[in-house]
């Protein structure tokens, strides 16, 4: 026990000195007033031994989930991907008029899959159509080439369940990695990510990676218009500008199962830059209108 001004603290130099009060087996001393121990502590008989059990918080119902997958001639991959998504109820495939039987193979594995067929205008156009058709509270976008691990979906959803609006995967965050990222694509992604961080005041580690999850009710605020691969950067740019709560988690990119990537590094890199600049320097009034735009209600379910 220490006191100030002579009772435990020297009043002249502020140093600690021993307190002169003492504690014995029979008494305790408080401010030099001696009290019997029995007057300080309750007796054993007075203590209520009934255990205190905290009330369990009410369980939240699980968030409903839609997985949106754009496809274009992915017959060699789509069945493998859908087998790994067997535990999810709402799967939306947006197919760009595949000629290799992608849709038929998808329906053979998942008869309940919802398929939207449209002219192949690009990944962005396919995703936008899928987002509009999705009915889940959370939308997860992933590729059809087998490079994204469906086991990570639960981590994305758990982050949204604790309050984030959008969760993005990162191959370059600690704990992430890629078995498919070439040196050219790595360098381009790094440069684009650095530009994005400067434009939007963020600290992302990976930009051009399309493994994302977000709350469906945030869709109007994302104001998506992109038709190509630049949709990934447009989603993140508009999310940052509209103040959505975002989290970045490590993700492992697996090798593509079969076929070749549809991405063209130089062409799509230029489109990413244009999309980010357009988002950043759009008139402030336009961004405000995006944030306040009401969401269309799906009356078909």
N, C-alpha and C positions, 0 to 999 in steps of 0.2 A: 504494500500500500504506500502511495506517495501523496504528499500534499504540497500546497504552495505556501510561500511566505513563512518559513520556519517550521512547518509541520511535515515537510517532505521535500520542499524546494527551498534552497538557500535564497533569501530575499535580496542578497547583494550581487551574487554572480550567477544565479540561476542554476547552479549545479544541484544534482539530486543528492539528498542525504537520507539516511535510514529514518523511518518513522519510529517515534518512540512508543507508539501504541503497540500492544502485544496481543497475541491470540493464544489462549490456553485451551486445554481439553474441556474445561468446564464453562468457560465464558468466552464471549466475543466482544471486542471493544469497538465502538463507533463514536468518533468525536469525543473520546474520553468518557463516554457514558457506558457503564457496565450493565449488560443485559444478560439474563440467563439464556442459555442456548434453547431451552424449551419454549421461551417466548419468541424466538426468532424462527425456528423451523417447526412445521406441523408435525404432530405425532403420526406414527404409522397408521393408527386407527382413523385419522382424519383424512388420509389420502384416498381419493377415489381410484381404485385400481381398474376401473372399467376401461378397456382399451379404446383409444380414439381412432376411428376409422374414417378417413376422408371420403366424401362422396365422390364416386367416379364420375368424370365428365361425360356428358351425353355424347354418344358415338355419332360422328358425322357420317351421313350416307356417302358411299364412294362416288367419286365423280364419274359421270358417264364419259365415254371416250370414243372418238372417231379417228381412224387411221386413214390418211389420204396418200395414195400411191399413184404417181403418174407413170404410165407405161408406153413404150413404143418398141415393138419387136423384142420383147423380153421373155420369149417362150422358154429359154434355157434357165431362167432364174425365178420366174414368178411362183412356181409351185413350191420351191424351197422356202421362199419368203413367206408365203401364206401358211405353210405348215407351222412356222414359228410364231405366227400370229393367231393360232387357233383359240387362244383364251380371250381374244377381243371380239366383241359382238358386231361392231359397225366398221366394216372395211369398205372404203370407197376407192375404186380404181377408175382413173381417167385415162382412157386409151386413145392414142393418136392414130386410129385406124390401122392397127398392126396387121401385117400380112403373114405372120408366122404362127398363128393360132394362140397368141397370148391370152386372149379373152376366154377362149374355149377351155384352155388348160386351167385358167384361174377358176372358172365355174365348176370344173371337175373336182377341184380340191375344196372349194368353198361355194356351194350352191347358193348361199345367202349373200354372196358378195354383191355389192351394188356397182354397176358398171356404167360409166358415162363415156360415150364414144363421140369424138369430135375431130375435126381436121387437125393435123399435127402443126400447130402454130408455135409450139415451144413449151418448155417446162413450166414457165410462169402462167401461161394461159391454162394449162392443164390443172395446175394447183388451184388457181382461182376458181375454176369450175368445181373442183372437189371441195373446196372450203364452203362454197355456197350450198352444196348438197349435204354437207356434214350436219349431223344432228346432236352430236355429243357436246357436253359442256367444255371438254378439252379436245383440241384438234392436234394430232401429231402428224407431221409430214415426214415421209421417208422415201428413199429410193427403192426401185424394184430390182436392183442389180445384186442384192445380197451383201452389200458393203456395210450396212448399218445393223447393229446387233439389236434385235427386238427385246432382249433381256434388259436393255437400258431404259425402256419405256417407263417402267415403274419408278425409276429414279427421277425422270422428267416430271411425272405426275405427282410424285411426293413433294417436289419443290413447289409446284403450283398449289398443292393442297395446303401449304403453310403460308401462302400469301403472294407468291410471285405471279405476274401476269403472263410472262413469257420466259421460257427456259431454252437456251441454245447449247448444243453440244460443241465441244472444242477438242480437236485432235492435238492441239499444241499446248493445252493446259497441262499442269502437273498431273500425271495419272492417265493422260490421254495418249494417243498414238495413231499411226496410220501404216497400213501395209500396201497402200495404193497411191501415195502422194509422191509424184516425181519431183525431181529437183527444180524443174521449170515451174511447175504448179506451186511448189512450196515457196519459191522466191516471189512469184506473182501474188500469191495469197498474203504473204508477209507485207509486201508493199501496199496492197489494197487495205489490209487491216490497219496499218499505220495511218494511212490517209483517213480512214473512217474514224479512228480514235481522235484525230485532230479536228475533224469536222463536227463530231457530235459529242466531244468531251467524255468519251467512254474509255474503257481499259480492256477491250476484248483481246483475246489472243488468237482467234480464228474467225475469219469472216465468211469465206466461200465454202461453207459446209452446211448442207441442207437438212440436218437432223435437228428439228425444232418442235417445240410444243407450246401452245398458247391457249388462253381462254377464248372460247368462241365469241363471247360478248365483246371482246376487244377488236374483232375483225373490222368493224366500220372505221375505227380509229387508225387502222393500218393503211387504209385507202390504197389498196393494191391495184396497180395498172400494168405491171411488167408482164411481158410475154415470154421472156427467155430466162436464162440462168440468173440474171440479175435480180430476180424476184427475192432471192435470199437476202441480198444486201438491202433491198427496198423494205423488206419486212423489218429488219433491224434498225434501219435509219428512221423510219416513221415511228417505230416503237420508242426510240430514244427521244425523238422530237416531241412526242406526245406524253412523255413522262411515265411510260409503263414501267412497272417494277420487273426488272430483268435479272436473270441469274445465268451464269455460264458454268457448265459442269464438264468434267473430262469425259471423252468418248473415244472408243477405239474403232477406227475405220478398218474394216476387213477387206481383203482382196475381192475385186469383182469376180463373180462366179464364172460367167461366160460373156462373150461379146466384147464390143468396144464402147468406150464412153462416148456420149454424144457431145461432150463439151469441146469447144475449140478455144484454146487458151487465150490467144491474142484477141480474137473477135469478142469473146465473152468478157474478157477483162476490160475492154473499152466500154462495153455496155454497162458493166458494174460501176465504173467511174462516172459515167453519165447519169446513172440512176441516183448515185449518192449526191452528186452536185445538184441535180434537180430537186432532190428532197431537201437538201440543206438550204438552198437559196430560193425555195418557193416563197411566195409572199406570206407574211405572217398571218394575214387574214384567212388565207386558204388553209393553213395548218390549223388555225383555231376552228374553222368550219368542219374540218375533218374530225377533230376531237369531239365535237358536239353533235355530229351526224347520228341520228337514231338508227338503230339496227332493225333490219327487216325481220319480221316474224314469220317463221316457217309454219304454215298452216296445214301442211300435208301429212303431219304425223299426229 
